[in-house]
């Protein structure tokens, strides 16, 4: 499951603006208004894990006799292992915290800049520049072939009248390849490859064939690196909740599958709070609202292993702070807001 996170192109809206001191969630039919939203963060927990598949070689019983090794795969099995868990974030509009701007010709002409999600970016100024998130593609190591592959055996081995004879012939083929490689490297051949590239190509092909033949004895191991993203939108404290379950035999399994070991998530919210207002402050009309974001301590662990332990900004744990309407009447003012957090970044007169 892949997920891409980036800031959308901006949309500028020009009008004579006035915002009443209210936190209206809806716009009345026929009402002329611009609606903007506070940002909300969504956590994406990216679980990166490895799938290792082991396949038994058809000649594994003859490995010690012909290759002199007991270190062989004796049963087919697949093992999953967690490599890492990362915390990613993306920003969306908070549908529960929307505000409206009602045009008023008696006030200062200004323009508001929103992003494509409808989040406030600037007033009378360009939106702050934010670099898009570059998503990294995880490499896949030794991917497992999609279909069955042909055994790299010659005519002598394929027409042998028993498995033991096939194993013996295959072992002889391995030794012939090794002997030929030694002769090439020592120059003890009638004709060497024409140039360095041809020389390396011959050696690579011999190594590939030898590896495939040896796998018929010792077995074959393929490894894939996989990932899955689980999204959570934080709304409050979370104490040791099960984010996912992980099985060494099946990878990520449903939360109700007790065969998987739980991966725990904890979120310790640090929410902003309003201070008591005096009567004079309550009577002042607000022009618009910006966000004073909160934060959270996020922890992800499995057993004694802690994968995530960090403090992150969480805009929905914040409070909406009004800016007075007089600010826009008396002077030509420029403001910039952080579209990821809703915070006020800059104010210029």
N, C-alpha and C positions, 0 to 999 in steps of 0.2 A: 504494500500500500504506500503510495507516494503522495507526499504532500509538499506544494511550493508556496512560500510566503513572500509578498512584496507590497509596496505602496503604489496605489493606483494613480493615474494622471489626475490633475486637479481640475476643478470646475469653478470658474469665477462668476459670481452673481452681483450685478450692479443695481443699486437701488438707494433711495433715501430711507435710512433705517431708524427704527425705534423698537425696542423690545420691552414689553410691559413686565412688571415684577410678578411673574407667575411661572410655574413649572408645568405648562400645559403639555399633556401627552398626545392630544388630538387636535386636528385642525377642523374647524367647522366648515360645512359645505358653503362654497362661495367665498370663503375668507381668503384674502390675499396675504400670504405668509411664506416665509422660507423656514424649513424645518431642518434642524441639525441634531446630531446625536453625540453623546459622550462615547468614548471608546470602551471596549471590553476586550479582555485578553482571553484567549483559549490556549490551554496547555496541550502540547502534543508530546507524549512520551514515546520516543523512538527506541524500540527494543531491537538491538542488533544481535543476531545469534548465528551460530554455525551448525550446519547439518553435515555430519560425517557418515558416509555410507561405506561399509566394508562388505566385500564380496569374496566368497571362498573360491580359490583356484581349483580347477578340475584335477590337478595333479598334486594337491597339497599333501597327500599321504606319502609322496615320493620325494618331498623337498629335502629331507635330511640325507637320503641315499644319493641323490644326483647333484644337489646344490650345497649340501653340507650345512644346512640351517634348520633350526627348530622354530625360529621366529616367523610363524606363518598364521594367517587368518584361518580359523577352523569353523566359523559359523557366520552366516549372513546376519548383519545387524546394522541399525541406524542409530546414531547417538546425536543428540542436540545439546549445545552448550551456549549459554549466554556469554557474549563477548563484552557488551556495554549497553547502558541505558542512558539516553541523553534527553534533556528537557528542551523542547522547542516551543516557540510562542508565535501566535498570529493574532492580529487585531481585527475585530469586527465591530459593528455599530451596536450599542446597547439599546435595545428596543424599549427598555423600561426607563431610560433617561433621555428623552427627547424634548427639545425646546423649540419654540417658534419665534421667528423674527417678523414683526408686522411692520411694513413700510409706513413711513410718516413723512410727508413732504415738508413739514415744519422743521425737521432735523437735518443735520449735516449730511450731504451726499457722501456715500461711502460704498465700498464693495466688500463682499465677504467671499472668502475662498474655502470651498469644501473639497474633500477628496471624493472619489467615486462611491465610497461607502456612506457618504453623508456626514462625515466627521469634520468638525470645525478645524481649519488650518491657519487662517489669517484674516485680519481686518485691515483693509487699505495697504496691504503688503503682499509680497510673494510668499508662497508656502515654504516652510523650511525644507531643505533638501535632505533626503534620506536615501542611502544606498540600498538597492534591493538585495534581499537575502539570496546568496548563491547556494543552491542545494547541491551537496556533494553526492555523487553517485558511488555507491559502495562497490568495490571490486569483487568479482566472483572468482574464487580460486578453484582451479581444477573442476569445472562444471561437469556434472554427470551427463554422459551422452543420452540423447533422446531415445534412441533405439538400440537394439542389440548390434554388437560389432562382431565382425568375422575374426576367428582365431588366426593368428599369424603363423600357421603351420604349413609346411611343405607337403608334397605328395607322399613322401616316405612316411611321415607321421600320420597323415589323414587315412592312409590305407593300412595302417598297422592293425593286427588282428586282436589287440588287447590294449587296455588302458596303460598297463605296465610298459608295453612296447612303444606306445605313443609318448609316454613320459621320457623313456630312454632316448628316443629319437629327438625329442624337443630339447633335452639337455645337451645332446651332441651339437644341435644347431646353435645353442647359446654359446658353447665353447668355441665353435668355428667363428662366430662373430667376434668374440673377444680376441681370438688369435689373429684374425684379419685386422682388427683395429691396432693391435700391437705392431704388426708388420708395417702398416701404413705410417704409424707414428715414428717407427725406426727407419723408415725408408727402404725396408727389405721387400719391395714389390717391383715387378717389371715396369709398371707405369704409374706414376703418381698423378693425382688430379692436376689439372692445368694451372690453376691459380689458387690463391688463398680462399676465395669464396667457395669454389668448387670443393676444396679440401674440407672446409667446415661443413658444407652441405652433406658430404659423404659421411663424416663422423656423426653428425646429428641424426641422420637416417639410421645409421647402425645402432646408435644409442636408443632411439625410439623402438626399433624392432626388438632389441635385447630386453628393454623394459617390459614390452608387451608379452614376450615369451616368459620372462621371470614371473610375471603376475599370474601365469597359469599354475605356478607352483606356490608362491607365497601369498597370493591373493591381491585384490585391488582395492584401494582406498580413494574415494572421491570426496571432495569438500566443497560445499557451497556456503557463501555468506548471504544471509537473508535478513530482512528487517520488517517490522510492523510498527505502525504508529497508532497509539491509543489516545484519543482526544478527551479532555476533561475541561469543562468550564467551571472554574472555582467560584463558589458563592458564599462559602463560610469555612470554618475550621473543619479539617478532616483528620481523624485520629486512627492511624493504622488500618486504613481501609484497604481491601484487596484490589489492587489495580489490575492484576492478571495472574494467571497460574501458568507455570512452565514445567513441562515434563521432559526428562532426558530421553524419553522414547518417542514423544510425539511433538515436541516443541511447544508453542503457545496453545493452550487448551481453554475451553470455556471455564468461567469462574466457578461454576458448580461441579466441575470435574475434580474430585478429591485426589485423583491420581497425579495432579500437578502440584508442585510446591508454590505457595503463594508469594507474590511480589507485593510488598506493602507500600502504600502511599500515605504520607502525612503532610497536611498543609496547616501551618500556624499563621492565621490571618492577623495582620496589623492594620486595623481599620482606622481611618481618620474619623474624628468626631467634631461636631459643631460645639463651639463655645457659647455660653449664654449671651444673648444680644441685649443691648439696652434699647430703650424705647425709640431713641433717635435713629438708631441704625435700622430698626424694623420699618420705619416710615420712609426710608430712602428707596426710591424706585430703582430697579435693576435694569441695566441695558442688555446684558447677556451674561451667560454663565460659563465659567471654565471649570476644569476639574483639578482638585487637589488629591492626587492618587495615593492609595495605600500601598501596602507591600505584603509579602508573605514569605515565610520560611518553608521551602519545599524539600521533602526528603523521600527518597525511593530506596528501598532496601529489600534484600532477600537473605534471610539468615543473618550471618555476620557481615555480609558484603553490602556496603552502602554505595550505590551508583550515583545518586543525585543528593546533594546537600548544599543548597544555595538560597540566597535571598533574591527575590525578583519583585519588580514593580507590578502591581495589580490595580489597574484603573478603576475597576468596579468596586474595590474596597475603599474608594475615595469619597469625597463629598463635592457637591456642586457649589461653587463660590460665585456670587454675583459681582459684576462690575457696575458702578453707578452710571446712570444715564447722563449725568453732568459731564462725564469724561468725554463723551462724544459730541456734546453741544458746544462746549467752550473752546475746543481746539481740534485741529486736524491730528488725529492720533493713529499710529500704526501699531498693530499687535500681531504677534506670532504665537501659535499654539503647537504643542507636540501632538500630532495625530495618533501616536501610539499610546499616549497616557492622558491626553486632554489638558496637560499642564500649560500654564502661561509661561512662554519662553522669553518674550521680549515685548517691551512697550516703549514707544517713542512718541514724543510730541513734536 
